[in-house]
Amino acid sequence: MKDSSHASIDRLDLRLLDILQRQGALSVAEVAAQTKLSTTTCWRRIQQLEQAGVIKARVALLDRNALGLDVTIFAHIKLATTGRDALAEFEAAIRDRAEVLECYTLTGEWDFLLKIVTKNIKAYEAFYLDYLSRIPCVRSVNSSVAVTVIKESTALPLGI
């Protein structure tokens, strides 16, 4: 895969990307019609964007609440030390945990921010007590429960 930071993206590519990120289930013919391209040209451009790594994946976005995953937790993590080994240890420990949807390294007081989704508070408590708090390099965890979703989007601001 090529480095997407060096991909040459024109206005038409941005239009394609905007359509695909908002309506990923559209066929190539439907995307082509919206962009006034031939189906072949549209398909080639999409393929080039995929090969360049600009399009990372095509997925179905699921409704957490419809699946009984009603609790979203944001957890700030402080490590006991912040050397490379501790950072790598923590990253490896949470990378494959299905409850952790997102993980970011941070500057400032906290080392990591996790977005965690569970069925209920008891399920989060179990995850915290049985797993998160037992990772050896973790010094402290400060968790906040999200009460209301005001905005939730996967669409990037493409400026078109």
N, C-alpha and C positions, 0 to 999 in steps of 0.2 A: 504494500500500500504506500502510496506517495504521501508526502507531507502536505496536509491540506492548507497549511499556512502559506504555501507557495502556489496554490491553485489559482489559475487565472479565471476569475468569476466576472461575467458581464451581467448587464441588466436582465437579459433573457434568462440566464441561469438563476438569478435571484428570484425571478417570477416563477420559474419551475419549482425552486426550493420552497417558496412560500406556499404554493398550491399543494405540494407533496406533504409539507409539515402540518398542514391544516386538514387535508383530505387524503391520507395515505392509501386508502383503499381504491382510489380512482384507477381505472385502467390507463395505459399509455395513450390510447386513443382519446379518452376523455380529457387527459391533461393536454394532449396535442390540440384538441379543439379549443380549450380555454386559452391557449397561448398562440393560436393561429399558426402552428407548425404542422408539418407533415408528421405522420405517426413515426416514420423511420428516423427523421431528424430529432424528434422529441426523445425517442428511445435511445439514440446515440448520445445525446446530451446527458440524459439521466445516467447512462452507463459510465460516461466520463466522470460525472460527479461522484458516482460510487467508487470507481477505481482511484480517484484522487483522494478518497477518504472524507469528502465533504458530506456525503450521505453515509452515515455510519451503519444504520440498520433501518429496516422497515418493520414496525411492530404494531400490535393492537394495544390501545390504551384501555385498561380495565377500570371499572368503577369499584373502588375499594369498599364503599358502603354496601353496594349490591352483593359483594362477596363476604360480608360480615367482618371486614377489617376496618373497624370503626374508630380506632385510636391512632393518632399521629403524635409522635413524641420527637422533640428536638433535644438532643443530649449534647452538652458541651463536655469534652473530655480533657482532663489535665493528666499528663504523664508524670511519673516520678522523676524521670530524666528525659531530655530531648535529643539525645545523640542519635546517630543514624540507626544503630541497632534497635533502640527502643521504638523509634518511629516505624521501622520495618516490622518489628514484632507486632505492634498494634495493627498495622495495616493488614498483615497476614491473618491475624486473629479475627478480624471482622469482615474481610473481603468476601467470604463465601456465606455469610449469614443472610438468609433470605429476609429477615426482619429489617435489615439495614438497606434502605433504598438508595441512600446517598451518604457519602463520607467526604469531608473536606478537611484539609489541613488549614490552620488559621494562623494569623499573626496576632500578637497581643496576649492576653491573659490565659486563653484556652488554646490547646494544641489541635483539637479536632472538633468538628461539628458533625453529628450524625442525624439523619432523618430516618426514623424508625416507625414502622407500621405494624400494629398488632390487632388482634380481635377485640381485646378489652384491656383494662388496666391490670388485671390479674396476670394476663399473658405477658405484659411488659414487665411486671414485677418479677415474674419467673425468669424472663430473659436477663434482666438486670442482676438478680441474685445468683442465678445458676451459671451465668456466662460472663456478662460484661464486667461485673465487679471482681471477677476471678482472674481476669487477664493480669498477669504479674506486673506489667509496667504501668498499669492505671493507678494514679494517685487519687483522683476524685472525678465524680460524674455529677453534673448539674442538669437535671431533666426538666423540661417544660412540656406540658400537654397542650396541644393545639385545640382550641375550643371551637372556632368557626373558621372555615375557609372563605376568605374574601376574594382571592384570585389564585387560580392554579392553571398554569399553562406550560406546554412544552414547546410552544412556538417561539423561535428566536426573533428578535427585532432586526429584520433585514433591511430596513430603511427604504422600502420601495413604496 
